[in-house]
Amino acid sequence: MYKSILSSLREILADNPSTIVESSCAKAEWQWHMSVAATEQLLLNSLLAASPDAKQGLVLASPVPVFSDCRLSQSLQTVTFTSQPFNPLALMPSVSCGDEITPHNSVIPLLSADPLVREQFCLVFTKKFSLVLVLAEDNHGEKTFSFSFEPEILQQVWQALGSRVILSNPDLFIQIDELVQKYFLVPPDYRIVMQFSQLLLAQLPEPVMDKETSTQHYPHTEPSSPKVTANHPSSSLRHDVELLLAFAHEVRTPLTTIRTRTRLLLKKCKDLPANVIKHLEVIDHECTEQIDRMELLFKAAELETSPSMKSTGAQLTAMSLDQVLQESIPRWQQAANRRNLTLNVVLPQHVPTVVSNPTMLDSVLTGLMENFTRSLPPGSHIEVKIIPAGDQLKFQLLPQPQPQTQNNSITTALSCQPPIRKAIGQLLTFQPETGTISLNLAATKHLFQAIGGKLIVRERPQHGEVLTIFLPLKE
């Protein structure tokens, strides 16, 4: 059993070494991300196939919700534990009394001395399986990763977490405990565990051959040979990817917490002044925009470390581009307006069906548009032309010279110059004029290749940098 009311989850899992897999240090962070991705796919496969609209599971996570697929928000009820020492939102009667637990509306505060503040965890309850994932850091800064399907361990983990809920919100504990009891804590079917193992293995990058030593190593693990130095291309890329993953995680985590609390205020505090609501909506929008950017950086890092994923791409299917554009164009125009730019989109009379990845296309296009608008001077105009081109759909971003400088050839020429970009490692670029950090051209092209498309960048004298995207049409 767990040692005290403030036991760490790592301690609970460590007491049962025969039923867990544990790793240490450099591997732990990457194994956490791989396991979260595998768990997310396992949930999508097992829950959405049955009834995509009904609530079919409960997730307890810290320090932020771990699953990004919006489809799971309809099937899973989520409770988030935060490391903030005091969170009045978690104690509000409107959150705990009589309300159904809905995604991201229950936030449990953790004391500053609580060992959970040094842990990331995800505890999943469903009728088909239950699972716990834990990424923990000890007093010396060493990280370990553990996971388990064992019912006894899961029960102990829930008892440890439940004790925190009782301290801050006894009424909420009753609701959550009733939900936990709905799901049977029995050993999972061996096919579930086998499927999880297969999904976990699918997340592994392809091994890289070291020509100097004729040995293979994985991009996210330390090479076994000391002859591989930081100047070696594969080693350099590996360190860039690790830095990018750490950067994306460190930015995304606090932003997700801020967005969660902002949405709680908007939902629960109906009597807020109109100007306060407007400010909260702006905060929500800005957080979402930056979280999406971090997700894109994370996806790009995955592509760069997995040759098989780079060559085969993501899962492609026929999809309606018209629906994507209806949702995306207003966001693009708002982003342009905030930077004192104007944007006009020219659409064909009938937008054809394209073959791409539905979950990635919108984020990749929006990320490209975000970086493109940041590179232009205020007052610029962007024309987006979408036209069929044979068996492909041509998507062109064409910047126009600033109207006030069209009669001044020198100023016009300067405004059409491509932005100054400085490389940061092998994946990122930095624009000193705007302070923008973005994916470099090669990494961006790899993203478009992964979704079945192609990106071409050309310089035109009267326009500057022109971006053209080609997406395959459905036959």
C-alpha positions in Angstrom: 0.0 0.0 0.0 1.1 3.6 -0.4 3.1 5.1 2.4 1.2 8.2 3.3 -1.4 10.7 2.2 1.3 12.5 0.2 2.8 9.5 -1.4 4.2 10.0 -4.9 2.9 7.8 -7.7 6.4 6.8 -8.5 6.6 5.2 -5.0 3.4 3.2 -5.6 4.6 1.8 -8.9 8.1 1.2 -7.5 6.7 -1.1 -4.8 5.4 -3.4 -7.6 8.4 -3.8 -9.9 7.2 -7.0 -11.4 4.2 -5.4 -13.1 5.8 -2.2 -14.5 8.4 -1.2 -17.0 10.7 1.5 -15.8 13.5 3.5 -17.6 15.7 6.4 -16.5 17.2 9.7 -17.4 17.4 10.6 -21.1 14.9 7.9 -22.2 12.2 8.7 -19.7 10.8 11.9 -21.3 10.7 10.4 -24.8 9.1 7.1 -23.5 6.4 9.3 -21.7 5.5 11.0 -25.0 5.5 7.7 -26.9 3.3 6.1 -24.3 0.8 9.0 -24.3 0.5 8.8 -28.1 0.0 5.0 -27.9 -2.6 5.4 -25.2 -4.4 8.1 -27.2 -4.6 5.8 -30.2 -5.7 2.9 -28.1 -8.6 5.0 -26.8 -9.5 6.2 -30.2 -9.6 2.6 -31.5 -11.5 1.1 -28.6 -13.9 3.9 -27.6 -14.9 5.8 -30.7 -15.6 2.6 -32.6 -18.3 1.8 -30.0 -20.1 5.0 -29.4 -18.3 8.3 -30.2 -20.7 10.6 -28.4 -21.3 8.9 -25.1 -19.1 9.4 -22.0 -17.0 6.2 -21.8 -14.1 7.0 -19.6 -12.4 9.1 -17.0 -8.9 10.6 -17.1 -7.0 12.1 -14.2 -3.9 13.9 -15.4 -1.2 16.4 -14.3 -0.1 19.1 -14.8 -2.3 19.5 -17.9 -4.6 17.3 -20.0 -2.4 15.0 -22.0 -4.7 14.0 -25.0 -4.9 16.4 -27.9 -7.4 14.7 -30.2 -10.6 16.7 -29.9 -12.7 13.6 -30.6 -11.7 12.2 -27.2 -13.1 15.2 -25.4 -16.6 13.9 -26.2 -15.9 10.5 -24.8 -13.7 11.2 -21.8 -14.3 13.1 -18.6 -11.2 14.8 -17.4 -9.9 16.0 -14.0 -6.6 18.0 -14.0 -4.3 18.3 -11.0 -2.3 21.5 -10.9 1.0 22.3 -9.1 -0.3 25.8 -8.1 -0.4 26.1 -4.3 -4.0 27.5 -4.3 -6.6 27.4 -7.0 -9.9 29.0 -6.0 -11.6 27.7 -9.1 -11.3 24.1 -7.8 -13.2 25.2 -4.6 -16.0 27.0 -6.3 -19.4 25.5 -5.4 -20.5 25.9 -9.0 -17.8 23.5 -10.1 -18.6 20.7 -7.6 -22.2 20.9 -6.6 -24.6 19.2 -9.0 -22.5 19.7 -12.1 -21.5 16.9 -14.3 -17.8 16.5 -14.6 -17.0 17.7 -18.1 -13.6 17.9 -19.9 -11.2 20.4 -18.3 -13.8 21.9 -15.8 -12.4 20.2 -12.7 -9.0 21.4 -11.5 -7.5 20.1 -8.3 -4.8 22.2 -6.5 -1.6 20.5 -5.2 0.3 21.8 -2.2 3.8 23.1 -2.9 5.3 20.3 -0.7 3.3 17.6 -2.5 5.7 15.2 -4.3 3.1 15.1 -7.2 4.4 18.5 -8.3 7.5 16.7 -9.6 5.4 14.2 -11.6 3.5 14.1 -14.8 0.9 11.4 -14.8 -2.2 10.1 -16.7 -4.6 7.7 -15.0 -7.2 6.3 -17.5 -10.4 4.4 -16.5 -12.6 2.7 -19.1 -14.7 -0.4 -19.1 -12.3 -2.1 -21.6 -9.1 -1.3 -19.8 -7.4 1.0 -17.2 -3.9 2.2 -17.3 -1.5 4.6 -15.5 1.5 6.4 -16.9 3.9 8.3 -14.7 6.9 10.5 -15.5 8.6 11.4 -12.2 11.6 13.4 -11.1 13.4 12.7 -7.9 15.2 15.2 -5.6 18.4 14.9 -7.7 16.6 15.9 -10.9 16.7 12.3 -12.3 13.6 11.3 -14.3 12.0 7.8 -14.6 9.1 6.6 -16.5 6.7 3.8 -15.4 3.3 2.4 -16.5 1.0 -0.3 -15.4 -2.3 -2.1 -16.2 -2.3 -3.9 -12.9 -5.7 -3.4 -11.1 -4.2 -3.4 -7.6 -1.7 -0.7 -8.6 -4.4 1.4 -10.3 -6.6 1.2 -7.1 -3.6 2.4 -5.0 -2.9 5.3 -7.5 -6.6 6.4 -7.3 -6.5 6.2 -3.5 -3.4 8.5 -3.5 -5.0 11.0 -5.9 -8.4 10.7 -4.1 -6.8 11.8 -0.9 -5.8 15.1 -2.6 -9.3 15.6 -3.9 -10.8 15.1 -0.4 -8.4 17.7 1.1 -9.6 20.4 -1.4 -13.1 19.4 -2.4 -14.9 16.5 -0.6 -18.1 16.9 -2.7 -16.1 16.6 -5.9 -14.4 13.5 -4.5 -17.8 11.8 -4.2 -18.6 12.5 -7.8 -15.2 11.3 -9.1 -15.2 8.2 -6.9 -18.7 7.2 -8.2 -17.3 7.4 -11.7 -14.2 5.3 -10.8 -16.5 2.6 -9.4 -18.4 2.4 -12.8 -15.3 1.0 -14.4 -14.2 -2.5 -13.5 -10.7 -2.8 -12.2 -9.9 -6.2 -13.6 -6.8 -7.4 -15.5 -7.3 -6.3 -19.1 -7.8 -8.7 -22.0 -4.4 -9.8 -23.3 -5.4 -8.4 -26.7 -5.6 -4.9 -25.3 -2.1 -5.1 -23.8 -0.8 -6.6 -27.1 -2.4 -3.7 -29.0 -0.9 -1.2 -26.7 2.5 -2.8 -27.2 2.1 -2.7 -31.0 1.1 1.0 -30.8 4.1 1.7 -28.6 6.5 0.1 -30.9 4.9 2.0 -33.8 6.0 5.2 -32.1 9.7 4.2 -32.1 11.9 6.0 -34.7 13.8 4.0 -37.3 17.4 3.1 -36.1 20.1 5.3 -37.6 23.3 3.7 -39.0 26.5 5.2 -37.7 28.9 4.9 -40.7 32.0 5.4 -38.4 31.2 2.5 -36.1 28.8 0.4 -38.3 26.4 0.3 -35.5 22.7 1.4 -35.2 21.2 3.6 -32.6 17.8 5.3 -32.1 17.7 9.1 -32.6 16.2 9.7 -29.2 18.6 7.5 -27.2 22.2 8.0 -26.4 24.5 6.2 -28.9 26.5 3.4 -27.3 29.7 4.3 -29.1 31.8 7.2 -27.7 33.0 8.0 -31.2 29.8 9.8 -32.1 30.4 13.4 -31.3 28.2 16.5 -31.3 29.7 17.4 -34.8 28.3 14.2 -36.3 25.2 15.1 -38.4 22.9 12.4 -36.8 24.0 13.4 -33.3 23.5 17.1 -34.0 20.0 16.5 -35.3 19.2 14.3 -32.3 20.2 17.1 -29.9 18.2 19.6 -31.9 15.1 17.4 -31.7 15.5 16.9 -28.0 15.9 20.7 -27.5 12.8 21.3 -29.7 10.7 18.7 -27.8 11.8 20.2 -24.4 11.0 23.7 -25.7 7.6 22.8 -27.0 6.7 21.0 -23.8 7.8 23.8 -21.5 5.8 26.4 -23.5 2.7 24.2 -24.0 2.3 23.2 -20.4 1.8 26.6 -18.7 -0.3 27.8 -21.7 -2.6 24.9 -21.4 -3.1 25.6 -17.7 -3.8 29.3 -18.4 -6.3 28.3 -21.2 -8.0 25.8 -18.9 -8.6 28.3 -16.1 -9.6 31.0 -18.6 -12.3 28.7 -20.0 -13.4 27.9 -16.5 -14.0 31.6 -15.7 -15.9 32.1 -19.0 -18.1 29.1 -18.3 -18.8 29.5 -14.6 -18.7 33.3 -14.1 -21.7 34.5 -16.1 -21.9 37.9 -14.5 -18.4 39.2 -15.6 -18.3 42.6 -17.2 -18.3 42.6 -21.0 -14.8 44.1 -21.2 -13.4 41.3 -18.9 -15.1 38.6 -21.0 -13.5 40.2 -24.1 -10.0 40.1 -22.5 -10.5 36.5 -21.4 -11.5 35.5 -24.9 -8.4 37.1 -26.2 -6.3 35.2 -23.7 -8.0 32.0 -24.7 -7.4 32.7 -28.4 -3.7 33.6 -27.9 -3.1 30.5 -25.8 -4.7 28.3 -28.3 -2.7 29.8 -31.2 0.6 29.2 -29.4 -0.4 25.7 -28.2 -1.2 24.8 -31.8 2.3 26.2 -32.8 3.9 24.0 -30.2 2.0 20.9 -31.5 3.2 21.6 -35.0 6.8 21.8 -33.7 6.4 18.6 -31.9 5.0 16.9 -35.0 7.9 18.2 -37.1 10.4 16.8 -34.6 8.7 13.4 -34.9 9.0 13.5 -38.7 12.7 14.3 -38.5 13.5 11.4 -36.3 11.5 8.8 -38.1 12.6 8.0 -41.6 9.7 5.6 -42.1 7.2 8.2 -41.2 8.9 10.8 -43.4 8.8 8.4 -46.4 5.3 7.0 -45.8 3.7 10.1 -44.3 0.6 10.3 -42.1 -2.6 8.4 -42.8 -4.2 10.0 -45.9 -7.8 9.9 -46.8 -10.3 11.8 -49.1 -11.6 14.9 -47.2 -13.6 18.0 -47.8 -11.2 21.0 -48.1 -14.3 23.3 -48.2 -15.1 22.5 -44.6 -11.5 23.1 -43.5 -11.4 26.5 -45.3 -14.7 27.6 -43.8 -13.3 27.2 -40.4 -9.8 28.4 -41.1 -10.2 31.5 -43.3 -11.8 33.6 -40.6 -8.9 32.7 -38.2 -6.4 33.6 -40.9 -8.1 37.0 -41.5 -8.2 37.7 -37.8 -4.5 36.9 -37.5 -3.7 39.2 -40.4 -5.8 42.0 -39.0 -3.9 41.8 -35.6 -0.7 42.5 -37.6 -2.2 45.3 -39.6 -2.3 43.2 -42.8 -5.2 42.5 -45.1 -5.9 39.1 -46.6 -8.2 38.1 -49.5 -8.9 34.5 -50.4 -10.0 33.6 -53.9 -11.8 30.3 -54.1 -13.0 28.2 -57.1 -16.7 27.9 -57.6 -16.6 24.4 -56.3 -13.9 23.4 -53.9 -12.9 19.8 -54.9 -12.2 16.9 -52.5 -8.5 16.5 -51.7 -6.5 13.5 -50.3 -4.7 14.5 -47.1 -4.6 13.9 -43.4 -7.8 15.5 -41.7 -6.2 16.0 -38.3 -3.0 17.6 -39.6 -4.0 19.6 -42.7 -5.7 22.5 -40.8 -2.8 22.9 -38.3 -0.1 22.7 -41.0 -1.9 25.3 -43.2 -2.5 27.5 -40.2 1.1 27.2 -39.1 2.3 28.2 -42.5 -0.1 31.1 -42.7 1.0 32.2 -39.2 4.7 32.2 -40.1 4.0 33.9 -43.5 2.1 36.8 -42.0 4.8 37.3 -39.3 7.4 37.8 -42.1 5.5 40.7 -43.8 5.7 44.4 -42.9 2.6 46.1 -41.6 0.3 47.4 -44.3 0.9 44.5 -46.6 -1.8 42.7 -48.5 -1.9 38.9 -49.0 -3.8 37.3 -51.8 -4.5 33.6 -51.4 -5.5 31.8 -54.6 -6.9 28.3 -54.6 -7.4 26.8 -58.1 -7.4 23.3 -59.6 -4.3 22.4 -61.5 -4.7 19.1 -63.3 -4.9 16.3 -60.7 -3.8 18.6 -57.9 -5.2 21.7 -56.1 -2.9 24.7 -56.2 -2.9 26.8 -53.1 -0.8 30.0 -53.5 0.1 32.7 -51.0 1.0 35.9 -52.9 2.1 39.0 -50.9 1.3 42.4 -52.6 3.4 45.5 -52.1 2.2 48.1 -49.6 -0.2 50.5 -51.4 1.5 53.6 -50.0 4.8 52.5 -51.5 3.8 51.3 -55.0 4.9 54.6 -56.6 8.2 54.5 -54.8 10.4 51.9 -56.5 13.1 51.9 -53.8 10.7 51.4 -50.9 8.7 48.9 -52.9 11.8 46.9 -53.6 12.8 46.9 -50.0 9.3 45.8 -48.9 9.5 42.9 -51.3 12.8 41.6 -49.9 12.5 38.2 -48.2 12.8 38.4 -44.4 16.2 37.9 -42.7 16.3 34.5 -41.2 19.0 33.0 -39.0 19.3 29.2 -38.4 18.9 27.8 -35.0 20.2 24.2 -35.3 18.8 22.1 -38.1 15.1 22.6 -37.5 14.4 26.2 -36.5 14.9 29.7 -37.9 14.9 33.1 -36.1 13.7 36.4 -37.6 15.6 39.2 -35.8 13.1 41.9 -37.1 10.1 40.2 -35.5 11.6 37.9 -32.9 9.7 35.0 -34.5 11.0 31.4 -34.1 9.6 29.0 -36.7 10.4 25.8 -38.5 12.9 26.1 -41.3 12.0 25.5 -44.9 13.2 21.9 -45.0 11.2 20.9 -41.9 8.1 22.7 -43.2 8.4 20.8 -46.5 8.6 17.5 -44.7 5.3 18.4 -42.9 3.6 19.0 -46.2 5.0 15.7 -47.6 3.6 13.9 -44.6 0.1 15.1 -45.4 0.4 14.2 -49.1 1.2 17.7 -50.4 4.2 19.7 -51.7 5.5 23.1 -50.8 7.4 25.3 -53.2 8.9 28.7 -52.2 10.1 31.2 -54.9 11.3 34.8 -55.0 9.5 37.2 -57.4 10.8 40.7 -58.0 7.5 42.5 -57.5 6.2 40.3 -54.7 9.0 38.9 -52.7 8.5 35.4 -51.2 5.7 33.5 -52.9 4.5 30.2 -51.4 2.7 27.5 -53.5 1.2 24.4 -52.0 -0.1 21.4 -54.1 -2.5 18.9 -52.7 -3.6 15.8 -54.6 -7.2 15.6 -55.7 -9.5 12.6 -55.1 -9.6 10.6 -58.3 
